[in-house]
Amino acid sequence: MTTPPRPLPTGVAAELRRVTDRWRTLPVAEAGRRTATVRTLLDELAVATAPHAGPVPDLGPAALPDQLAVLVYDAAAAGEDPQRLEARLADLRRAL
């Protein structure tokens, strides 16, 4: 049996929601141009939480919000500083 994830800190949860909402409103062409920006953060979070797991698989632009959510939860569970995580998500949102 798997234990449910702990709730994210309020600020991190709010920024994650803002990023995913923003991503889902982007036109397809715009999302395609900004995929690398999101993937950079995905890869950084993956290395920080599971350095030997290898790269995050490229499942296409539609999967990026879900992949980001999983990695944000993983980073929070691994002890990533909530303020730093919130700031990284805010930077990503502004870049979108």
C-alpha positions in Angstrom: 0.0 0.0 0.0 1.3 3.4 -0.9 1.1 6.3 1.5 -0.6 9.4 0.2 1.7 12.4 -0.4 2.0 15.0 2.3 0.3 18.3 1.5 2.5 20.8 -0.2 3.3 24.0 1.7 0.7 26.6 0.8 2.9 28.9 -1.3 4.4 26.0 -3.2 0.9 24.6 -3.9 -0.3 28.0 -5.1 2.6 28.5 -7.5 2.3 24.9 -8.8 -1.4 25.6 -9.5 -0.6 28.9 -11.2 2.1 27.3 -13.4 -0.1 24.4 -14.5 -3.1 26.7 -15.1 -0.9 29.0 -17.2 0.5 26.0 -19.2 -2.9 24.7 -20.0 -4.0 28.1 -21.4 -1.0 28.4 -23.8 -1.7 27.9 -27.5 -0.2 24.7 -28.8 2.5 26.5 -30.8 3.5 28.6 -27.8 3.6 25.6 -25.5 5.9 23.9 -28.0 8.3 26.8 -27.9 8.4 26.9 -24.1 8.7 23.1 -23.5 12.5 23.4 -23.0 12.0 25.9 -20.2 9.7 23.5 -18.3 11.9 20.5 -19.0 14.9 22.3 -17.5 13.2 22.6 -14.2 11.9 19.0 -14.4 15.5 17.8 -14.9 16.8 19.9 -12.1 14.2 18.6 -9.7 14.8 15.1 -10.8 18.5 15.3 -10.2 17.9 16.9 -6.7 15.5 14.2 -5.6 16.8 11.0 -7.4 20.2 11.7 -8.9 20.7 8.2 -10.2 17.3 7.7 -11.8 18.2 9.2 -15.2 16.5 11.8 -17.2 12.8 12.6 -17.0 11.1 10.9 -20.0 9.8 13.3 -22.7 6.1 12.4 -22.8 5.2 15.5 -24.8 3.8 19.0 -23.9 0.5 17.7 -22.6 2.1 15.6 -19.9 4.4 18.4 -18.6 2.0 19.8 -15.9 1.6 16.3 -14.5 5.3 15.5 -14.6 6.0 18.8 -12.9 3.4 18.1 -10.1 5.0 14.7 -9.4 8.5 16.2 -9.2 7.4 19.1 -7.0 5.8 16.7 -4.6 9.0 14.5 -4.7 11.2 17.6 -4.1 9.0 18.7 -1.2 9.1 15.2 0.3 12.9 15.1 -0.1 13.3 18.3 2.0 13.7 21.0 -0.7 13.4 24.4 0.9 9.8 25.5 0.4 10.7 29.1 -0.2 13.3 28.1 -2.9 10.8 25.7 -4.5 8.1 28.4 -4.6 10.6 30.9 -6.1 11.6 28.4 -8.8 8.0 27.8 -9.7 7.3 31.5 -9.8 10.3 32.0 -12.1 9.0 29.3 -14.4 5.5 30.9 -14.4 6.9 34.2 -15.4 9.0 32.6 -18.2 5.8 31.1 -19.6 
